[in-house]
Amino acid sequence: RRARRGRPRPAGSMTEALRPAAPVADARAAPLVKSVAESLAVEDPHPGRAPPGPSAPSALLFVAVAVCCISPVLLGFTLCFTSPVQGTMTLPGSEAVPHNLAVMDKAEFSTFASLLNIGAVVGAFAGAVVSDLVGRKKALALTSVPHIVSWVAIFVLAQPMTLTAARLLGGFAIGMGSSITPCYIGEVAPMQMRGALGAANHLCITGGVLLVNVLGMYVTVVHHGGVSYCNWRQLALCGLAMDVALLSILAMPESPKWLAQRGDAAGARAALAHLRAGDCTAEQDALVFATAGKLVSPDSSFGDMGSLWDYKRSLAIAIGIFFFQQMSGVNAFTMYTNAICRQAGVQNDSAATIAVAILQVVFTGISCVIMDRHGRRTLLGMGSLMMCAAHFGLSAYYHVGGALPPWFALLSLGMFIVGFSLAVGPIPWLLMGEIFPTAVLGTASSIGTAVNWGTSFFVTLTFEGLQDALGRDVVFFCYGLVCFGCFVFVRSALPETRNRTVNEVLSDLHGGGGRSPKLSIVHA
């Protein structure tokens, strides 16, 4: 019996027959699997050791995030480009305006302003394809190309149709950027700073809104016949300069997670070393080990929807939170800012617009500070309830006519701005990098961004008609109900993500991380 123990079992034994067969890899995939396995050293480098603590950020990390955030500044700048230029572009009697600045009527200007959203929806999906194929930083740099063409066209053209086409191209560019920026920031940020750096995305959007209004109202102006006009052609050159500056992202490190997911372990380690201060070996090993079984072929892009469907709950949260962000009525409040301020005694529309933009920047800046101190669910719940109360207050103000003092409407406006800027504005963007793994983050981010822009377009398109049909009081009351729905959605569907790894969040959402995507090999 002892002698038999040492002998190898015959190949055809009953034990071998009952043993499960090992999976046979596709012959075409064998070379890629072998090279990936050799390059990644997939064995856990520190078996049994607790996960590494957070590494300290390097100075280059903040520079990289700052350069990346030129893209959301451009988003806010482009989105609100129409705010200071409308009065000049649509003035009747173009002979009274210098340099051929009055070029369209109000109907043409409405199309010029609104088609930006359509371009952004298309750009959001293009952003996923490009960022998954060439990397996050190269994709961000590529967004400058259509945007530069758009600004040059706005500077030199005069026909409403061609200007609208240029605006559509600009929308495509910011749609791409708005889907790529959260991916890059979420993938380079250390866990303990993910909230603050993620909220910087929305902070820069509000900064772009403030910048375009200040430049358009007080800097790029021409005086003619004793009247000041916005020289929107010069304003377009300011946008052009920022797009040129965005090209400097090419000098920054690539996303380490994207590199690791593509099988470039050496590149991922080098990029992470540049983005962290001191020894980050443990974090490098953990990154490479975590992505070793979830590799993506360099040829894969938007077509791998099968992996995304493994994260259905994450996708539902992303779609829901972006839907509620725009259906909260933020565009309606923006449209009525000047009217509310005038009723409260503020007659200077320009001053009111600048004041509101400053308020948004201040409270979004506060959100960057408190984002990693308080939970995402807590802030989103508080913000949605504040916006709900603001809508109900404004509904009551319009319902009773002059029975309530004007400051009541101003208070409602301020409450909405605070709630949106602290939570509902910035948090959906940073959540994208916290509820999806890198393998599907580009695709998921593009879907969430497309929902955001599509819903924004729907609200802008329908608000005036709903107001005429139902009245302002009913419309704002309905928006209040939507905000309360956002509160219920957050409390019932969203897990807390603060100070937790993506795998821990996925474990809550999908029971052990869902069906982790297998090695995905896509051939051209």
C-alpha positions as CSV (number, residue, x, y, z in Angstrom):
1,R,0.0,0.0,0.0
2,R,2.9,2.4,0.8
3,A,4.5,1.6,-2.5
4,R,1.4,2.4,-4.3
5,R,1.1,5.8,-2.6
6,G,4.3,7.1,-4.2
7,R,3.4,5.9,-7.7
8,P,1.7,8.4,-10.0
9,R,-1.9,7.7,-10.8
10,P,-2.6,6.4,-14.3
11,A,-4.1,9.0,-16.6
12,G,-7.2,7.1,-17.1
13,S,-8.0,6.4,-13.5
14,M,-11.5,6.9,-12.0
15,T,-10.2,9.8,-9.9
16,E,-8.9,11.7,-12.9
17,A,-12.1,11.0,-14.8
18,L,-14.2,12.6,-12.0
19,R,-11.9,15.6,-11.5
20,P,-13.3,18.8,-13.2
21,A,-11.5,19.6,-16.4
22,A,-9.4,22.7,-16.4
23,P,-10.7,25.4,-18.7
24,V,-9.0,25.5,-22.1
25,A,-8.0,29.0,-23.3
26,D,-8.7,30.2,-26.8
27,A,-5.7,29.5,-28.8
28,R,-5.7,33.0,-30.2
29,A,-5.7,34.4,-26.6
30,A,-2.8,32.2,-25.4
31,P,0.0,34.6,-26.3
32,L,-1.7,37.6,-24.8
33,V,-2.6,35.7,-21.6
34,K,1.0,34.5,-21.3
35,S,2.5,37.9,-21.8
36,V,0.1,39.5,-19.4
37,A,0.8,36.9,-16.7
38,E,4.5,37.3,-17.1
39,S,4.4,41.1,-17.0
40,L,2.0,41.4,-14.0
41,A,3.4,38.9,-11.5
42,V,-0.1,38.0,-10.5
43,E,0.8,36.3,-7.3
44,D,0.0,38.3,-4.2
45,P,3.3,40.0,-3.3
46,H,2.3,40.2,0.4
47,P,0.1,37.2,1.2
48,G,-1.7,37.5,4.5
49,R,-0.8,41.1,5.0
50,A,-3.5,43.7,5.6
51,P,-4.3,46.0,2.6
52,P,-1.7,48.9,2.4
53,G,-2.5,52.2,4.0
54,P,-3.1,55.3,1.9
55,S,0.0,56.8,0.2
56,A,0.7,60.5,0.5
57,P,0.0,62.5,-2.6
58,S,2.9,64.1,-4.5
59,A,3.0,67.7,-5.7
60,L,2.7,66.4,-9.3
61,L,-0.7,64.9,-8.4
62,F,-2.1,68.3,-7.7
63,V,-0.6,69.7,-10.8
64,A,-2.1,66.9,-12.9
65,V,-5.5,67.4,-11.3
66,A,-5.3,71.2,-11.8
67,V,-4.4,70.8,-15.5
68,C,-7.2,68.2,-15.9
69,C,-9.6,70.6,-14.3
70,I,-9.2,73.1,-17.2
71,S,-11.7,70.8,-19.0
72,P,-14.5,71.5,-16.5
73,V,-13.7,75.2,-16.5
74,L,-14.2,75.1,-20.2
75,L,-17.5,73.2,-19.6
76,G,-18.8,76.0,-17.4
77,F,-17.4,78.7,-19.7
78,T,-18.9,77.1,-22.9
79,L,-22.2,76.3,-21.2
80,C,-22.8,79.9,-20.0
81,F,-21.1,81.6,-23.0
82,T,-24.6,82.7,-24.1
83,S,-25.4,84.5,-20.8
84,P,-23.3,87.7,-21.3
85,V,-23.6,87.6,-25.1
86,Q,-27.3,87.3,-25.6
87,G,-28.1,91.0,-25.3
88,T,-25.6,91.9,-28.0
89,M,-26.1,89.0,-30.4
90,T,-29.9,89.6,-30.6
91,L,-30.1,93.4,-30.7
92,P,-32.4,94.6,-33.4
93,G,-30.8,97.0,-35.8
94,S,-27.3,95.7,-36.2
95,E,-26.1,99.1,-37.6
96,A,-26.1,100.3,-34.0
97,V,-23.7,97.6,-32.8
98,P,-20.0,97.7,-33.8
99,H,-18.0,94.9,-35.5
100,N,-21.0,93.1,-36.7
101,L,-21.9,91.6,-33.3
102,A,-25.7,91.5,-33.7
103,V,-26.1,88.5,-36.0
104,M,-29.3,86.6,-35.1
105,D,-32.8,87.0,-33.9
106,K,-34.2,85.5,-30.6
107,A,-35.4,82.3,-32.2
108,E,-32.1,81.7,-33.9
109,F,-30.3,82.5,-30.6
110,S,-32.5,79.9,-28.8
111,T,-31.4,77.2,-31.2
112,F,-27.8,78.4,-30.9
113,A,-27.9,78.1,-27.1
114,S,-29.8,74.8,-26.8
115,L,-28.1,72.6,-29.4
116,L,-25.0,72.5,-27.2
117,N,-26.8,69.8,-25.2
118,I,-27.2,67.6,-28.2
119,G,-23.6,67.8,-29.1
120,A,-22.6,67.0,-25.5
121,V,-24.7,63.8,-25.5
122,V,-22.9,62.6,-28.6
123,G,-19.6,63.7,-27.2
124,A,-20.2,61.8,-23.9
125,F,-20.4,58.4,-25.8
126,A,-17.4,59.3,-27.9
127,G,-15.4,60.1,-24.8
128,A,-15.8,56.5,-23.6
129,V,-14.5,55.1,-26.8
130,V,-11.5,57.4,-27.1
131,S,-10.5,57.2,-23.4
132,D,-10.6,53.4,-23.3
133,L,-8.6,53.2,-26.5
134,V,-5.8,55.8,-26.1
135,G,-5.9,56.6,-22.3
136,R,-7.5,59.2,-20.2
137,K,-4.9,62.0,-20.6
138,K,-4.6,61.7,-24.4
139,A,-8.4,61.6,-24.7
140,L,-8.6,64.8,-22.7
141,A,-6.0,66.4,-25.0
142,L,-8.0,65.3,-28.0
143,T,-11.1,67.2,-26.7
144,S,-9.2,70.4,-27.4
145,V,-9.2,69.8,-31.2
146,P,-13.0,70.2,-31.9
147,H,-13.2,72.9,-29.3
148,I,-10.4,75.0,-30.8
149,V,-12.2,74.6,-34.2
150,S,-15.4,75.8,-32.6
151,W,-13.9,78.9,-31.0
152,V,-12.1,79.9,-34.2
153,A,-15.4,79.5,-36.1
154,I,-17.3,81.6,-33.6
155,F,-14.5,84.3,-33.8
156,V,-14.6,84.6,-37.6
157,L,-18.1,83.6,-38.8
158,A,-21.3,85.7,-38.9
159,Q,-24.1,83.5,-40.2
160,P,-26.5,82.1,-37.6
161,M,-26.4,78.6,-39.2
162,T,-22.6,78.3,-39.2
163,L,-22.4,79.8,-35.7
164,T,-24.9,77.2,-34.5
165,A,-22.8,74.4,-36.1
166,A,-19.8,75.7,-34.3
167,R,-21.7,75.7,-31.0
168,L,-22.8,72.1,-31.6
169,L,-19.1,71.2,-32.1
170,G,-18.2,72.9,-28.9
171,G,-20.9,70.9,-27.2
172,F,-19.4,67.7,-28.5
173,A,-16.0,68.7,-27.0
174,I,-17.4,69.4,-23.5
175,G,-19.5,66.3,-23.6
176,M,-16.3,64.3,-24.2
177,G,-14.5,66.2,-21.5
178,S,-17.3,65.8,-18.9
179,S,-17.2,62.0,-19.3
180,I,-13.4,61.7,-19.1
181,T,-12.5,64.1,-16.4
182,P,-14.2,62.2,-13.5
183,C,-12.5,59.0,-14.7
184,Y,-9.0,60.6,-14.6
185,I,-9.4,62.3,-11.3
186,G,-11.0,59.2,-9.6
187,E,-8.2,57.0,-10.9
188,V,-5.2,59.1,-9.8
189,A,-6.6,60.4,-6.5
190,P,-5.6,58.5,-3.3
191,M,-8.6,57.1,-1.4
192,Q,-8.4,59.7,1.5
193,M,-8.6,62.6,-1.0
194,R,-11.0,61.1,-3.5
195,G,-13.9,63.2,-2.3
196,A,-12.1,66.6,-2.3
197,L,-10.4,66.1,-5.6
198,G,-13.6,64.7,-7.2
199,A,-15.6,67.7,-6.0
200,A,-13.0,69.9,-7.6
201,N,-14.5,68.9,-10.9
202,H,-17.8,70.7,-10.1
203,L,-16.0,73.6,-8.4
204,C,-14.2,74.2,-11.7
205,I,-17.5,74.1,-13.6
206,T,-18.9,76.8,-11.4
207,G,-15.6,78.7,-11.8
208,G,-16.0,78.6,-15.5
209,V,-19.5,80.0,-15.2
210,L,-18.2,82.9,-13.0
211,L,-15.3,83.5,-15.4
212,V,-17.3,83.8,-18.6
213,N,-19.8,86.2,-16.9
214,V,-17.0,88.4,-15.5
215,L,-15.1,88.5,-18.8
216,G,-18.2,89.0,-20.9
217,M,-19.7,91.8,-18.7
218,Y,-16.7,93.7,-17.6
219,V,-13.6,92.8,-19.7
220,T,-14.4,91.9,-23.4
221,V,-16.7,94.9,-23.9
222,V,-16.7,97.6,-26.5
223,H,-18.3,101.1,-26.1
224,H,-20.3,102.5,-29.0
225,G,-22.5,105.5,-28.9
226,G,-22.3,105.7,-25.2
227,V,-23.5,102.1,-24.7
228,S,-21.4,99.0,-23.7
229,Y,-21.6,95.8,-25.7
230,C,-20.1,92.4,-25.1
231,N,-17.6,91.6,-27.8
232,W,-18.3,87.9,-27.9
233,R,-15.7,87.3,-30.6
234,Q,-13.0,88.4,-28.1
235,L,-14.7,86.2,-25.5
236,A,-14.3,83.2,-27.8
237,L,-10.6,83.9,-28.0
238,C,-10.4,83.5,-24.2
239,G,-12.0,80.0,-24.5
240,L,-9.5,79.2,-27.3
241,A,-6.6,80.1,-25.0
242,M,-7.8,77.7,-22.3
243,D,-8.1,74.9,-24.8
244,V,-4.5,75.4,-25.8
245,A,-3.6,75.3,-22.1
246,L,-5.5,72.0,-21.8
247,L,-3.0,70.4,-24.2
248,S,-0.4,70.4,-21.4
249,I,-2.2,67.4,-19.9
250,L,0.0,65.4,-22.3
251,A,3.0,66.1,-20.0
252,M,1.2,64.6,-16.9
253,P,1.2,61.0,-15.8
254,E,-1.4,58.6,-17.3
255,S,-4.0,56.9,-15.1
256,P,-2.1,54.0,-13.3
257,K,-5.4,52.0,-13.2
258,W,-5.9,52.4,-16.9
259,L,-2.3,51.3,-17.6
260,A,-2.6,48.3,-15.2
261,Q,-5.9,47.3,-16.8
262,R,-4.2,47.2,-20.2
263,G,-1.4,44.9,-18.9
264,D,1.3,47.6,-18.7
265,A,2.4,46.8,-15.1
266,A,5.7,48.7,-15.5
267,G,3.9,51.8,-16.8
268,A,1.3,51.6,-14.0
269,R,4.0,51.4,-11.3
270,A,5.9,54.4,-12.8
271,A,2.8,56.5,-13.1
272,L,1.8,55.8,-9.5
273,A,5.4,56.6,-8.3
274,H,5.1,60.1,-9.9
275,L,1.7,60.7,-8.3
276,R,2.7,59.6,-4.8
277,A,5.2,61.0,-2.4
278,G,7.7,58.6,-0.7
279,D,7.6,54.8,-0.9
280,C,4.4,53.6,-2.6
281,T,5.5,50.0,-3.3
282,A,2.7,48.5,-1.3
283,E,0.1,50.5,-3.3
284,Q,1.8,49.6,-6.6
285,D,1.7,45.9,-5.7
286,A,-1.9,46.1,-4.6
287,L,-2.9,47.9,-7.8
288,V,-1.2,45.3,-10.1
289,F,-2.5,42.4,-8.1
290,A,-6.1,43.7,-8.0
291,T,-6.2,44.2,-11.8
292,A,-4.4,41.0,-12.8
293,G,-7.5,39.0,-13.3
294,K,-9.5,41.7,-14.9
295,L,-7.4,42.7,-17.9
296,V,-8.7,44.3,-21.0
297,S,-7.2,44.0,-24.5
298,P,-5.7,47.2,-25.9
299,D,-8.2,46.8,-28.8
300,S,-11.3,46.9,-26.6
301,S,-13.6,49.9,-26.3
302,F,-17.2,50.8,-25.9
303,G,-18.4,47.4,-27.3
304,D,-17.8,45.4,-24.1
305,M,-21.3,46.0,-22.7
306,G,-21.4,42.5,-21.2
307,S,-19.1,43.4,-18.4
308,L,-21.0,46.6,-17.7
309,W,-24.2,44.6,-17.2
310,D,-22.5,42.7,-14.4
311,Y,-22.8,46.0,-12.5
312,K,-26.5,46.7,-13.0
313,R,-27.1,48.3,-9.6
314,S,-24.1,50.6,-10.1
315,L,-25.4,51.6,-13.5
316,A,-28.9,52.2,-12.1
317,I,-27.5,54.4,-9.4
318,A,-25.4,56.4,-11.9
319,I,-28.4,56.9,-14.2
320,G,-30.7,57.8,-11.3
321,I,-28.4,60.3,-9.6
322,F,-27.7,62.2,-12.9
323,F,-31.3,62.1,-13.8
324,F,-32.3,63.7,-10.4
325,Q,-29.4,66.2,-10.6
326,Q,-30.9,67.8,-13.7
327,M,-34.6,67.1,-13.1
328,S,-34.2,69.0,-9.8
329,G,-34.9,72.1,-11.7
330,V,-31.5,73.7,-11.6
331,N,-32.1,75.2,-15.1
332,A,-35.4,76.7,-14.0
333,F,-33.8,78.4,-11.0
334,T,-31.0,79.7,-13.3
335,M,-33.6,81.1,-15.7
336,Y,-35.4,83.0,-12.9
337,T,-32.4,84.3,-11.1
338,N,-32.6,87.8,-12.5
339,A,-36.4,88.0,-12.1
340,I,-36.2,86.9,-8.4
341,C,-33.4,89.3,-7.7
342,R,-35.3,92.2,-9.3
343,Q,-38.4,91.4,-7.2
344,A,-36.1,91.6,-4.1
345,G,-34.9,95.0,-5.1
346,V,-31.7,94.1,-7.0
347,Q,-32.2,96.0,-10.4
348,N,-28.7,95.3,-11.8
349,D,-29.0,92.0,-13.7
350,S,-25.2,91.7,-14.2
351,A,-24.6,92.1,-10.5
352,A,-27.2,89.5,-9.7
353,T,-25.7,87.0,-12.1
354,I,-22.2,87.6,-10.8
355,A,-23.4,87.3,-7.2
356,V,-25.1,84.0,-7.8
357,A,-22.0,82.6,-9.6
358,I,-19.8,83.7,-6.7
359,L,-22.2,82.0,-4.2
360,Q,-22.0,78.7,-6.3
361,V,-18.2,78.8,-6.3
362,V,-18.0,79.5,-2.5
363,F,-20.3,76.7,-1.5
364,T,-18.8,74.2,-4.0
365,G,-15.4,75.1,-2.5
366,I,-16.8,74.3,0.9
367,S,-18.0,71.0,-0.4
368,C,-14.5,70.1,-1.4
369,V,-13.4,70.7,2.2
370,I,-16.2,68.7,3.9
371,M,-16.6,65.9,1.2
372,D,-14.1,63.6,2.9
373,R,-15.3,64.4,6.4
374,H,-19.0,63.6,5.9
375,G,-20.6,60.7,4.0
376,R,-21.8,61.1,0.5
377,R,-25.3,59.8,1.4
378,T,-25.6,62.3,4.3
379,L,-24.6,65.3,2.1
380,L,-26.8,64.2,-0.8
381,G,-29.8,63.7,1.5
382,M,-29.3,67.1,3.1
383,G,-28.8,68.8,-0.2
384,S,-31.9,67.3,-1.8
385,L,-34.1,68.2,1.1
386,M,-32.8,71.8,1.0
387,M,-33.6,72.0,-2.7
388,C,-37.0,70.5,-2.1
389,A,-37.8,73.1,0.6
390,A,-36.5,75.9,-1.8
391,H,-38.9,74.7,-4.6
392,F,-41.8,74.5,-2.2
393,G,-41.0,78.0,-0.9
394,L,-40.8,79.5,-4.4
395,S,-44.1,77.7,-5.4
396,A,-45.8,79.2,-2.4
397,Y,-44.4,82.7,-3.3
398,Y,-45.8,82.5,-6.8
399,H,-49.1,80.9,-5.6
400,V,-50.1,83.7,-3.2
401,G,-48.9,86.5,-5.4
402,G,-47.8,89.5,-3.4
403,A,-48.7,88.1,0.0
404,L,-45.2,87.1,0.8
405,P,-42.3,89.6,0.9
406,P,-39.7,89.6,-1.9
407,W,-36.9,88.5,0.4
408,F,-38.8,85.1,0.8
409,A,-38.1,84.3,-2.9
410,L,-34.5,85.4,-2.5
411,L,-34.1,83.1,0.5
412,S,-35.5,80.2,-1.5
413,L,-33.1,81.0,-4.3
414,G,-30.1,81.0,-1.8
415,M,-31.3,77.8,-0.2
416,F,-31.4,76.0,-3.6
417,I,-27.9,77.2,-4.5
418,V,-26.5,76.0,-1.2
419,G,-28.1,72.6,-1.5
420,F,-27.1,72.1,-5.1
421,S,-23.5,73.4,-4.7
422,L,-22.8,71.4,-1.5
423,A,-24.1,68.0,-2.7
424,V,-26.3,67.4,-5.7
425,G,-24.0,69.3,-8.1
426,P,-20.6,67.8,-7.3
427,I,-21.2,64.3,-5.8
428,P,-22.7,62.5,-8.8
429,W,-19.5,63.2,-10.8
430,L,-17.2,61.8,-8.1
431,L,-19.4,58.8,-7.5
432,M,-18.6,57.5,-10.9
433,G,-15.1,56.5,-9.9
434,E,-16.4,55.0,-6.6
435,I,-19.1,52.6,-7.8
436,F,-17.5,51.2,-11.0
437,P,-14.2,49.3,-11.6
438,T,-11.8,50.7,-14.0
439,A,-12.6,48.0,-16.7
440,V,-16.1,49.6,-17.3
441,L,-15.6,53.1,-15.9
442,G,-15.2,54.8,-19.2
443,T,-18.4,53.3,-20.6
444,A,-20.4,53.9,-17.4
445,S,-19.2,57.5,-17.2
446,S,-20.3,58.2,-20.7
447,I,-23.8,56.8,-20.1
448,G,-24.2,58.9,-16.9
449,T,-22.9,62.0,-18.7
450,A,-25.3,61.4,-21.6
451,V,-28.2,61.1,-19.1
452,N,-27.1,64.4,-17.5
453,W,-26.9,66.3,-20.8
454,G,-30.1,64.7,-22.2
455,T,-32.1,65.5,-19.1
456,S,-30.7,69.1,-19.1
457,F,-31.9,69.5,-22.7
458,F,-35.3,68.1,-21.8
459,V,-35.8,70.5,-18.8
460,T,-34.6,73.5,-20.8
461,L,-36.9,72.6,-23.7
462,T,-40.0,72.0,-21.7
463,F,-39.8,74.6,-18.9
464,E,-41.4,77.5,-20.7
465,G,-44.2,75.3,-22.1
466,L,-45.0,73.8,-18.6
467,Q,-44.9,77.3,-17.1
468,D,-47.5,78.6,-19.6
469,A,-49.7,75.5,-19.2
470,L,-49.6,74.9,-15.5
471,G,-48.3,78.2,-13.9
472,R,-45.0,78.8,-12.1
473,D,-46.3,77.7,-8.8
474,V,-47.3,74.2,-10.0
475,V,-44.1,73.8,-12.0
476,F,-41.9,74.6,-9.0
477,F,-44.0,72.4,-6.8
478,C,-43.4,69.5,-9.2
479,Y,-39.7,70.1,-9.1
480,G,-39.9,70.0,-5.3
481,L,-41.5,66.6,-5.5
482,V,-38.6,65.5,-7.8
483,C,-36.1,66.6,-5.2
484,F,-37.9,64.7,-2.5
485,G,-37.8,61.7,-4.8
486,C,-34.0,62.2,-5.0
487,F,-33.8,62.0,-1.2
488,V,-35.7,58.7,-1.2
489,F,-33.6,57.3,-3.9
490,V,-30.3,58.2,-2.2
491,R,-31.4,56.8,1.2
492,S,-32.7,53.5,-0.4
493,A,-30.2,52.8,-3.2
494,L,-26.9,54.4,-2.5
495,P,-24.3,52.8,-0.2
496,E,-21.8,55.0,1.6
497,T,-18.5,55.3,-0.4
498,R,-16.4,57.6,1.8
499,N,-13.0,56.1,2.8
500,R,-13.9,52.8,1.1
501,T,-12.3,51.0,-1.8
502,V,-14.2,50.3,-5.0
503,N,-14.1,46.6,-4.2
504,E,-15.7,47.2,-0.8
505,V,-18.5,49.3,-2.4
506,L,-19.1,46.7,-5.1
507,S,-19.3,44.1,-2.5
508,D,-22.2,46.0,-0.9
509,L,-23.9,46.6,-4.2
510,H,-23.5,43.2,-5.9
511,G,-22.8,40.7,-3.1
512,G,-19.1,40.1,-3.3
513,G,-18.4,42.5,-6.2
514,G,-20.9,41.0,-8.6
515,R,-19.7,38.7,-11.4
516,S,-16.3,40.1,-11.8
517,P,-15.5,40.6,-15.4
518,K,-13.3,37.8,-16.8
519,L,-10.3,38.4,-19.0
520,S,-11.8,40.3,-22.0
521,I,-10.0,39.7,-25.3
522,V,-11.4,41.6,-28.3
523,H,-9.8,41.2,-31.7
524,A,-10.0,43.8,-34.4
